[in-house]
Amino acid sequence: MLLRPVTLPEQQTEVFLRANGLVSFHQNRDDLEKSVLVRTGLCLFDVSICEMLSETCSLEQDVLPKLAENGTLRGLSLTGDFYDCANDSRLEKTLQEMSLNLRRPAVFLDRDGVINRDFGWVGTRERFEWEPGVHEAIARMTESGHHVFIVTNQSGIARGFYSEADLMALMDWVIDSIREHGGTVDDWRYCPMHPEAEVECYRGHSVDRKPAPGMILDLLQRWELDPARCVLFGDQPTDMQAACAAGLRGIMVGPDKLSDLFPEMGRSLCENEFPESPRQSVR
């Protein structure tokens, strides 16, 4: 029987778990402490239990108590969230809480200067050079349960240095390489616009071009993310401004590398465990 410690509910049967793992049921509520063990509704039975079943028996009232009396019912106490859906109002509250709790944390990455060396308008593999430790850092992000997104200004397209097709081909290769090293990129956005573009169709202002938060906001909505559980790594003040405008925490990369700034695998970025420094800012 799988059990869960909870504050004493009125409609649950309280359970005692002995040191040897055997289960017993409590019959008197008066001397109970505030926190008790309750059944999660999940049990694993041996086929021999069929001998105890009848057409009208109750698992809760007949079978489980008898197994406990015989000393053959064992329990395992679990940690984690427990939801009691005994009525419609609790079910509605549970669905709201689960919707929030199931939202994974996310990492947003600028590209040039964070993932690769910033030589200025890098749009082809010939000019792309990985920053040290990036593959390992993104693999740690993936392993620790974070979504990973890339948001990058690409005015090199507006300046005529390379095309959108060139960028797409490069990013396909970049993302494949990240996956080969155990990481993933769930999605990415780019903005080719620039107010002084050489290529006329890309000339103008855009809500997607950082420091505007358009690319980030689009991904937040698309993936139903909680901004409070997201962080952006960037190497420019415009990255920090875009993060702040979208309600994200922003962390400056440089001179520290991404691989130095990302915490050890399994520790969430939401816990704000980074040491304060002049290079790390929420604005």
N, C-alpha and C positions, 0 to 999 in steps of 0.2 A: 504494500500500500504506500503510495506517495503522499506525503504530508507537507503542510505549509504552516509556519508560525504566523498567526494573525491576532489582531485585537479581537477579543471575544465577541463573536456574532451571536445573534439570538437564535438563528435557525440552523446552526451547524452542530454536529455532534463533536464534542471535544475529545481529544485522544491523548493518552500518555504513551511515551516512547521510553522504554526501559533501556538500561545500559547495554543489554545484550541484543537490542534491536526489536524485542518483542513488543507488541501493541496491546494496550488495554483501553477500555472506554470509561470515561468518567461519568458517574451517576448523579453527582451533587454539584450544582453550580455555585453554591454559597461560598465555598472556600477556594474558588479558582482565582488564580492571579490574572492580571489584565491580559497577558499574552498567552495564547494556547495554541496547540496544534489542531488543525482540522484536515479532513480528507480533501484532496484535490479532485477526487472522482476518478483517479487513475489507479488501477490495480492490475497485478499480474497473477493469474491463478494457475495452479497445476490442474491437469485434467481430472484428478481424483475428486475435485470439488463437486463434480456432477453427481456423485453419490449422495450429496447433501441436499440436492435440489428437488423441489416438487412443483407441481403446477401453480400453486398459490403462495409459494414462499417469497419472502422479501430478502433481498441481498443485505440491506441495511439492518433490518430488524432480526433476521434469523441467522443468515449465513456468517456474516462478519463477526457478530458477537460470539457465536459458537467456535469459530476459528480462534478468536482471542482467548476464550476460556480454555481451549485445548492446548494453547501455547504454540500454535502453528502459524499465527499471523504476525508477520514482521513488517516494519515500517522504515521508510527512508525520508528524512526531513530535507526539504529543498529550500534553496534561496531563490530570490527573484520576485517578480510581480505576481500577485494573486488577485483575481477578480471574482467577486460574488455577484452573480446575475439572477438573484432570487425573484426579482420582479421587473416590470417594464422600466421603472425609473432607474433602477440600478444598472440595467442593461444599457440604457441610453448613456448613462455616465461612464460605464465601462468602455463603450465604443469610442467616446470622446477621448478618454485617457489613453486608450490603446493607439488611437490615431496619432497622438503626440509622441508616445513612447516608441512607436515603431519607426519613427523618422530617424534614419541613420545620420550621423554627423557627416560633414562634407568638407573637403579641402578644395579651394580654388587656387589655381596656379597661373601666374603670369608666365609667359614663355621665355622671351629673350632676357637673359640675365638671371633667370631662375632655373630653367630646364637646360638651356644651351647658352653658350658664350654669346654675348651681344656684340657682334661685329658691325651692326647697323644693317637693318633691312635684310634679314636672312630668309630667303625664300626657296632655296634649293639645297639638296643634300650636300653639294660640293662645299657650301659655306657653313654647314651645320656642324657644330662641335659640342658634344655633351659636357655639361658641368660635372665635375667629379662627384660621384656618390649619388647621382640623381636616380638611377635605376633602383638602387637599394632603398632609397628614401621612399619612393613611390610604392615599392613592394611592401614596405612596412605600413604605409597608409592603407593599402588594400587589405593586408592581413589583419589589421586592427579594426576593420569594419567600416572605414570611411569611404564615402563616394569621393571620386577624384575628377575634377573638371579643369579645363584650361580655358582661360579668357585672355585674348591677346589682340592688341592694336596692330594692324598690318598696313601701315601707310605706304609700305614699299609697293603695294599694288597700285595705290593712287599716284605714286611717283613714277610708275612705269618700269620699275626694276624687275618685276616678275608678275605673273598673272594669277588669278584665283585658281586656275587649274594647277599651276605650279605649286601653290600653297597646299591645295588638297592632296596632291601626290606626296608632298613632303610630310604632311601630318599623318597620312596613312602609314608611312614608313616609321615615323616617330612612335605612334601608338602601337604598331606591331612590335617594335623593339621593346617598348615598355612591358608589353604582355609576355614577351619571351623571357623577361627577367623577373617574372612573378607579380608584376603590378597590373594595373588596369587604368584606363581613362574612360569614364562612363559617358562623357559628352564633352563637347568643346564649342566655343564660339569665337568668332573673329570679326573685326571691324575694318574694312578696307578704306573707309572714308577719311578725307583730310580737307580742311578749309582751303588749303592752297595746292590742291592736287594738280599734277601735270595732266592727268587723264581726266577729261571733263566730267565723265559720268560718275566719277568718284569724288568730285569737288563739292564740299558742303559740310555742314555740321550734322552730327549724328548723336542720338541719345545712347548709342552703343559704344561710342569712342570714349575710353577712359580719359579724364576723370569722371565722366558720366557713368551711371551704374547699369545701363541698359542690358548689357550682356549678362551680368550677374543676376539681375532681377528676372530675366527670361528663364534662366536655369533654375532659380529658386521656385518659380511658378511651375515650370515644366516637371520638375522632380519632387514637388511638394515638400520643400525643405524648410526647416526652422532656422532662420538666420542666426539665432542665438547658439546654434550647434554647428556653425560654419566658421571657417577662417580662410583668409586669403593671404598667400605669400607673394610678394612683389618686390621689385627692386627700384621702383620710382615713386615719388610723392603722388603721382596721378593714380597709382594702384591703391595707395592708402586712402585717397580721397574717394575713389570709387567704392571701396569696401565700406567706408564710413557711411556713404550715401545709401548703401544697400542694407545697412544694419549689421554688417559683419565685423568681426575682429580682423585687423590688418597687421601683418608682421613683415618688417622690412628684411629683405635678403641682401647681404653685402655689408661688411666683408665676410660675415659668416655665410656659409653655403646652406642650401636647403637641407642637406644631409646632416648638418650640425644643429639646425634649428628644430627639426621634427623630433618629437620625443620618442622614447623607446617603444617598441611594438607593444600594443595592448593598452597603452595609456591614451585616453581620449584628449583631443585638443580642446574640448569643451571645459576641461578642468582648469584651464588657465595656469598650467604648470611651467610656463616659460619664465625664466628670470627677467626682471625688468632691465632694460638697457636703452640708451639713446637710439638704438637702431630698431627698437620694437615699439610700435605705436598703434593706437586704435584710431588715429585721425590721419 
